Amino acid sequence: MTTKEARKKPEDKPKSLQNKTNEDKDKFEVQKCIERLRELLEGEENLKVRLDDKFLLRYLRWVDFDPDLAFTKIKDIYKFRSETKEWHCSKQPSEYATVIEMNAQVLLGNRDSRGRRVYLVKVGNIDCTNKDVTIHTINYVDDMWLEVAMEEEETQKNGLAIIIDMEGYSWKLFRWLTPQNIRICSRKFYNLTFREIDIHVVNTSSLLDTVVSILYPILGQRIKQHIHFHGQDWASLHKFITPDILPQEYGGHIPQIDFAKAHQYLFDNEEKLMGKVNTKLNEILIHTIQ
């Protein structure tokens, strides 16, 4: 399959999985779901996670406010994390300043027309000759930025759009594309608690068709359903993400990305961010979750 063949037309916004919010008319029903999920988690001796309303709502919104399903999902996710600890961030952003300052990963400042956050990955900026840059540290920076997004109520409800810019792709990155690495990265994608995620791949070329033909057959069905290839066709990208929030390099209206300002947000909020990430990723107790 080529990138051209993999292009898709934009779909209408899917019908909401649920209409429950924290508005007064639904507050009682929502609180019942929160309390049920909290009760289930408190009864699980082998798992320690945050129990605050905001954290629980993240999972409840993801599964249409089904507390039992949310409980099952949380257990599955934390079991996976306990088995792949080296893939999950456990240190503060300043520990990975070299990776962050490559300007390869960032949340854009504004939301798209559907209220979604937009996460940009510039693959060509990944310096794989740097000893501090590995597939694991790249994943750690993803964890930090996506944790920022997942904490936002509006993002939990509306979802996330990811732009993967392949310009300058280094063939040295091929060594990361082992079946095991692809399997783990796919599973991490499935574990993201966004109700809707779209992936937009831009600046591809005939050379990158080789990569697509290798990877596409082994991607999970959920990823295949939500990945769109645009090449350098900005009109195609704009059918999904309007140009008013995009940088000019993607046919948008924003002059340029202020990476320094974005990085500073991570560094200035280290304590707050790591309090959430450490609870989210590290507090798995001694016993294996069954």
C-alpha positions as CSV (number, residue, x, y, z in Angstrom):
1,M,0.0,0.0,0.0
2,T,1.3,3.5,-0.9
3,T,0.6,6.7,1.0
4,K,-1.6,7.8,-1.8
5,E,-3.7,4.7,-1.6
6,A,-4.0,5.0,2.2
7,R,-5.6,8.5,2.0
8,K,-9.1,8.8,3.4
9,K,-11.9,11.3,3.1
10,P,-12.8,13.1,6.3
11,E,-15.7,11.6,8.2
12,D,-18.5,13.4,9.9
13,K,-17.9,13.8,13.6
14,P,-19.1,10.6,15.2
15,K,-22.1,10.6,17.3
16,S,-21.1,11.1,20.9
17,L,-20.6,8.0,22.9
18,Q,-22.3,9.7,25.8
19,N,-23.7,13.1,26.7
20,K,-23.0,13.0,30.4
21,T,-21.1,15.9,31.7
22,N,-20.5,17.6,35.1
23,E,-23.4,19.9,34.4
24,D,-26.1,20.0,37.1
25,K,-28.6,18.0,35.2
26,D,-26.2,15.0,35.0
27,K,-24.1,15.6,38.1
28,F,-25.9,13.0,40.3
29,E,-25.6,10.2,37.7
30,V,-22.0,11.1,36.9
31,Q,-21.1,11.0,40.6
32,K,-22.7,7.6,41.0
33,C,-20.4,6.3,38.3
34,I,-17.4,8.0,39.9
35,E,-18.1,6.4,43.3
36,R,-18.6,3.0,41.8
37,L,-15.3,3.1,40.0
38,R,-13.5,4.4,43.1
39,E,-15.0,1.6,45.1
40,L,-13.8,-1.0,42.6
41,L,-10.3,0.5,42.6
42,E,-10.1,0.7,46.4
43,G,-11.0,-3.0,46.5
44,E,-8.1,-4.0,44.2
45,E,-5.2,-4.8,46.5
46,N,-2.6,-5.1,43.8
47,L,-3.2,-1.7,42.3
48,K,-2.6,1.8,43.5
49,V,-3.7,4.7,41.3
50,R,-5.1,8.2,41.8
51,L,-8.7,8.2,43.1
52,D,-9.6,11.8,42.6
53,D,-12.7,12.6,40.5
54,K,-10.7,14.2,37.7
55,F,-8.6,11.2,37.1
56,L,-11.6,8.8,37.3
57,L,-13.6,10.9,34.9
58,R,-10.8,10.5,32.3
59,Y,-11.5,6.7,32.1
60,L,-15.3,7.0,32.5
61,R,-15.6,9.4,29.6
62,W,-13.4,7.0,27.5
63,V,-15.9,4.1,28.0
64,D,-19.2,5.8,27.9
65,F,-19.5,6.0,31.7
66,D,-19.4,2.3,32.3
67,P,-17.6,1.9,35.7
68,D,-17.1,-1.8,35.4
69,L,-15.5,-1.5,31.9
70,A,-13.4,1.4,33.1
71,F,-12.1,-0.7,36.0
72,T,-11.2,-3.5,33.6
73,K,-9.5,-1.1,31.3
74,I,-7.5,0.5,34.1
75,K,-6.3,-3.0,35.3
76,D,-5.3,-4.0,31.8
77,I,-3.4,-0.7,31.3
78,Y,-1.5,-0.9,34.5
79,K,-0.7,-4.6,34.0
80,F,0.8,-3.7,30.7
81,R,2.8,-0.8,32.3
82,S,4.1,-3.2,35.0
83,E,5.4,-5.4,32.2
84,T,7.0,-2.6,30.1
85,K,8.2,-0.1,32.7
86,E,11.2,0.9,30.6
87,W,8.8,2.3,28.0
88,H,7.1,4.7,30.4
89,C,8.3,8.0,31.8
90,S,9.3,8.2,35.5
91,K,11.5,11.2,35.6
92,Q,10.9,15.0,35.4
93,P,11.1,16.8,32.1
94,S,14.5,18.5,32.9
95,E,16.0,15.0,32.9
96,Y,15.2,14.8,29.2
97,A,15.9,18.4,28.2
98,T,18.1,17.2,25.3
99,V,15.3,15.2,23.8
100,I,12.6,17.9,24.4
101,E,14.8,20.6,22.9
102,M,15.2,18.7,19.6
103,N,11.8,20.3,18.7
104,A,10.4,17.0,17.6
105,Q,7.3,16.8,19.7
106,V,4.9,19.6,20.9
107,L,1.2,20.4,21.6
108,L,0.0,23.2,19.4
109,G,-1.4,26.2,21.2
110,N,-4.9,26.1,19.8
111,R,-7.7,23.5,19.4
112,D,-9.1,22.5,16.1
113,S,-12.7,23.2,15.0
114,R,-13.9,20.1,16.8
115,G,-12.3,21.2,20.1
116,R,-9.4,18.7,19.9
117,R,-5.8,19.3,20.9
118,V,-3.3,18.9,18.1
119,Y,0.0,17.1,18.8
120,L,2.8,17.5,16.3
121,V,5.7,15.1,15.8
122,K,8.4,16.3,13.5
123,V,10.3,13.0,12.8
124,G,13.0,14.7,10.8
125,N,14.1,16.6,14.0
126,I,14.9,13.4,15.9
127,D,18.7,13.2,16.2
128,C,19.2,9.5,16.4
129,T,23.0,10.0,16.6
130,N,22.6,11.5,20.0
131,K,23.2,8.9,22.7
132,D,20.4,10.4,24.8
133,V,17.9,9.9,22.1
134,T,16.4,6.4,22.0
135,I,12.9,5.0,21.2
136,H,12.3,5.0,24.9
137,T,13.2,8.6,25.6
138,I,11.1,9.7,22.6
139,N,8.2,7.8,24.2
140,Y,8.9,9.5,27.5
141,V,8.4,13.0,25.9
142,D,5.2,11.7,24.3
143,D,4.1,10.6,27.8
144,M,4.7,14.1,29.2
145,W,2.8,16.0,26.4
146,L,0.0,13.5,26.2
147,E,-0.4,13.6,30.0
148,V,-0.9,17.4,29.7
149,A,-3.6,16.8,27.1
150,M,-5.3,14.0,29.0
151,E,-5.7,16.1,32.1
152,E,-7.9,18.6,30.2
153,E,-11.6,18.0,30.4
154,E,-12.3,19.5,27.0
155,T,-9.7,17.2,25.4
156,Q,-11.1,14.1,27.2
157,K,-14.5,14.9,25.7
158,N,-13.3,15.9,22.2
159,G,-10.2,13.9,21.5
160,L,-6.8,14.4,19.9
161,A,-5.4,15.0,16.4
162,I,-1.8,13.9,15.8
163,I,0.2,15.3,12.9
164,I,3.3,13.2,12.0
165,D,5.6,15.2,9.8
166,M,8.0,12.8,7.9
167,E,10.1,15.5,6.2
168,G,13.8,14.7,6.8
169,Y,13.1,11.1,8.0
170,S,16.4,9.4,8.7
171,W,16.8,5.8,7.5
172,K,18.7,5.3,10.8
173,L,15.4,5.2,12.5
174,F,14.6,1.9,10.8
175,R,16.5,0.1,13.5
176,W,13.8,1.1,15.9
177,L,11.1,-0.5,13.8
178,T,11.3,-4.0,15.2
179,P,8.2,-6.1,15.5
180,Q,8.4,-5.9,19.3
181,N,8.8,-2.1,19.4
182,I,5.9,-1.7,17.0
183,R,3.7,-4.0,19.1
184,I,4.5,-2.0,22.3
185,C,4.0,1.4,20.6
186,S,0.7,0.2,19.2
187,R,-0.5,-1.0,22.6
188,K,0.5,2.4,24.1
189,F,-1.6,4.0,21.4
190,Y,-4.6,1.8,22.3
191,N,-4.2,2.8,26.0
192,L,-4.6,6.5,25.4
193,T,-7.8,7.6,27.1
194,F,-9.0,9.9,24.3
195,R,-12.4,9.1,23.0
196,E,-11.3,10.0,19.5
197,I,-7.8,10.1,17.9
198,D,-6.9,10.8,14.3
199,I,-3.4,10.5,12.9
200,H,-2.4,12.7,9.9
201,V,0.9,11.8,8.2
202,V,2.4,14.7,6.1
203,N,5.4,15.3,3.9
204,T,5.7,11.7,2.8
205,S,7.5,10.8,-0.4
206,S,7.9,7.8,-2.7
207,L,10.8,6.8,-0.5
208,L,8.5,6.6,2.5
209,D,6.1,4.4,0.6
210,T,8.5,1.6,1.5
211,V,8.1,2.3,5.2
212,V,4.3,2.4,4.8
213,S,4.2,-0.9,2.9
214,I,6.2,-2.6,5.7
215,L,4.4,-1.1,8.7
216,Y,0.8,-0.9,7.5
217,P,0.0,-4.6,7.5
218,I,1.1,-5.0,11.1
219,L,-0.7,-1.9,12.5
220,G,-3.8,-2.6,14.6
221,Q,-7.2,-2.1,13.1
222,R,-8.0,0.9,15.3
223,I,-4.9,2.7,14.0
224,K,-5.7,1.8,10.4
225,Q,-9.2,3.3,10.7
226,H,-7.9,6.6,12.0
227,I,-4.7,7.2,10.0
228,H,-4.7,9.6,7.0
229,F,-1.9,10.2,4.6
230,H,-1.7,13.7,2.9
231,G,1.8,14.0,1.4
232,Q,2.1,17.7,0.9
233,D,-1.5,18.2,0.0
234,W,-2.4,20.9,2.6
235,A,-6.0,21.2,1.2
236,S,-6.4,17.5,2.1
237,L,-5.1,18.1,5.7
238,H,-7.3,21.2,6.1
239,K,-10.4,19.1,5.6
240,F,-9.6,17.7,9.0
241,I,-7.7,20.5,10.7
242,T,-8.5,24.1,9.7
243,P,-5.5,26.2,8.7
244,D,-6.2,29.0,11.3
245,I,-4.5,26.9,14.0
246,L,-1.7,25.4,11.8
247,P,1.8,26.8,11.2
248,Q,2.5,28.2,7.8
249,E,4.7,25.2,6.9
250,Y,1.5,23.2,6.8
251,G,-0.5,25.8,4.8
252,G,-1.7,27.4,8.0
253,H,-2.0,31.0,9.3
254,I,0.4,30.7,12.4
255,P,3.8,32.2,11.5
256,Q,5.8,29.6,13.5
257,I,5.8,27.4,16.5
258,D,7.3,28.9,19.7
259,F,9.0,25.7,20.8
260,A,10.9,27.5,23.6
261,K,7.7,28.7,25.1
262,A,6.2,25.2,24.9
263,H,9.3,23.6,26.5
264,Q,9.2,26.1,29.3
265,Y,5.7,25.1,30.1
266,L,6.9,21.5,30.8
267,F,9.9,22.7,32.8
268,D,7.9,25.2,34.8
269,N,5.3,22.6,35.7
270,E,7.7,19.7,36.5
271,E,6.4,19.2,40.1
272,K,2.7,19.2,39.1
273,L,3.3,17.1,36.0
274,M,5.5,14.5,37.6
275,G,3.0,14.2,40.5
276,K,0.5,13.0,37.9
277,V,2.9,11.0,35.8
278,N,4.5,9.2,38.7
279,T,1.1,8.2,40.1
280,K,0.0,7.2,36.7
281,L,3.0,5.2,35.7
282,N,5.0,4.1,38.7
283,E,2.6,3.2,41.6
284,I,2.1,-0.4,40.6
285,L,2.4,-2.6,43.7
286,I,4.5,-5.7,44.1
287,H,1.9,-8.3,43.0
288,T,1.0,-8.8,39.3
289,I,-2.5,-7.5,38.5
290,Q,-4.7,-10.4,37.6
